[in-house]
């Protein structure tokens, strides 16, 4: 199957055979694809490796057969985006998250849209961590694991801003004492539900919550980017 001018982003690239690359790409209409970019590591390749850098909106021409696609052409589909420092690390976290939590050739247009709007946010004002929480929330919704954030899973009552809750991944928030392990304040759950950044304490609480949820969907696994981000964020001044 030939695919022309497919909106896409490169998530990851690694050497493949002597002169090629194996790319993991997030595409608008076909989800995550494994793509062989033949010959791009040659010195005089028609398509240069620099044209396939992560975070850049691309239009790809592909030939899809079986599990892997072959790259026929690539061109920019928007202004280049430069993510440096902590923003670059955050972008790599998004990429690892998408690769680890999605399957190949599973169309996820909502995820593609969420990814595209998150990248420029990483260079904008406000806490970088908040942009990661928003993307995690939207990714989980796109792959069928949307979080229940505004309703008590046991009682069916609205989450109370000043109530305390324990979030059960396959169930939702349930009321608990404020000193219970992993208790989270209702206002922090509501902040994520309403897309309104909480205060510093809420940011930390939501990071712990989202890490627990993601770890569950990874089957108890860990992300390499968690360690990298933790080191980088520890050196940042308070927001």
Secondary structure, 3 states (H helix, E strand, C coil): CEEEEEEEEEEEEEEECCCEEEEEEEECCCEEEEEEECCCCCCCCCCCHHHHCCCCCEEEEEEEECCEEEEEEEEECCCCCCCCHHHHHHHHHHHHHHHHHCCECCCCHHHHHHHHHHHHHCCCCCCHHHHHHHHHHHHHHHCCCCCCCCECCCCCCECCCCCEEEEECCCEEEECCCCCCCCEEHHHHHHHHHCCCCCHHHHHHHHHHHHHHHHHHCCCCCCHHHHHHHHHHHCCCCC
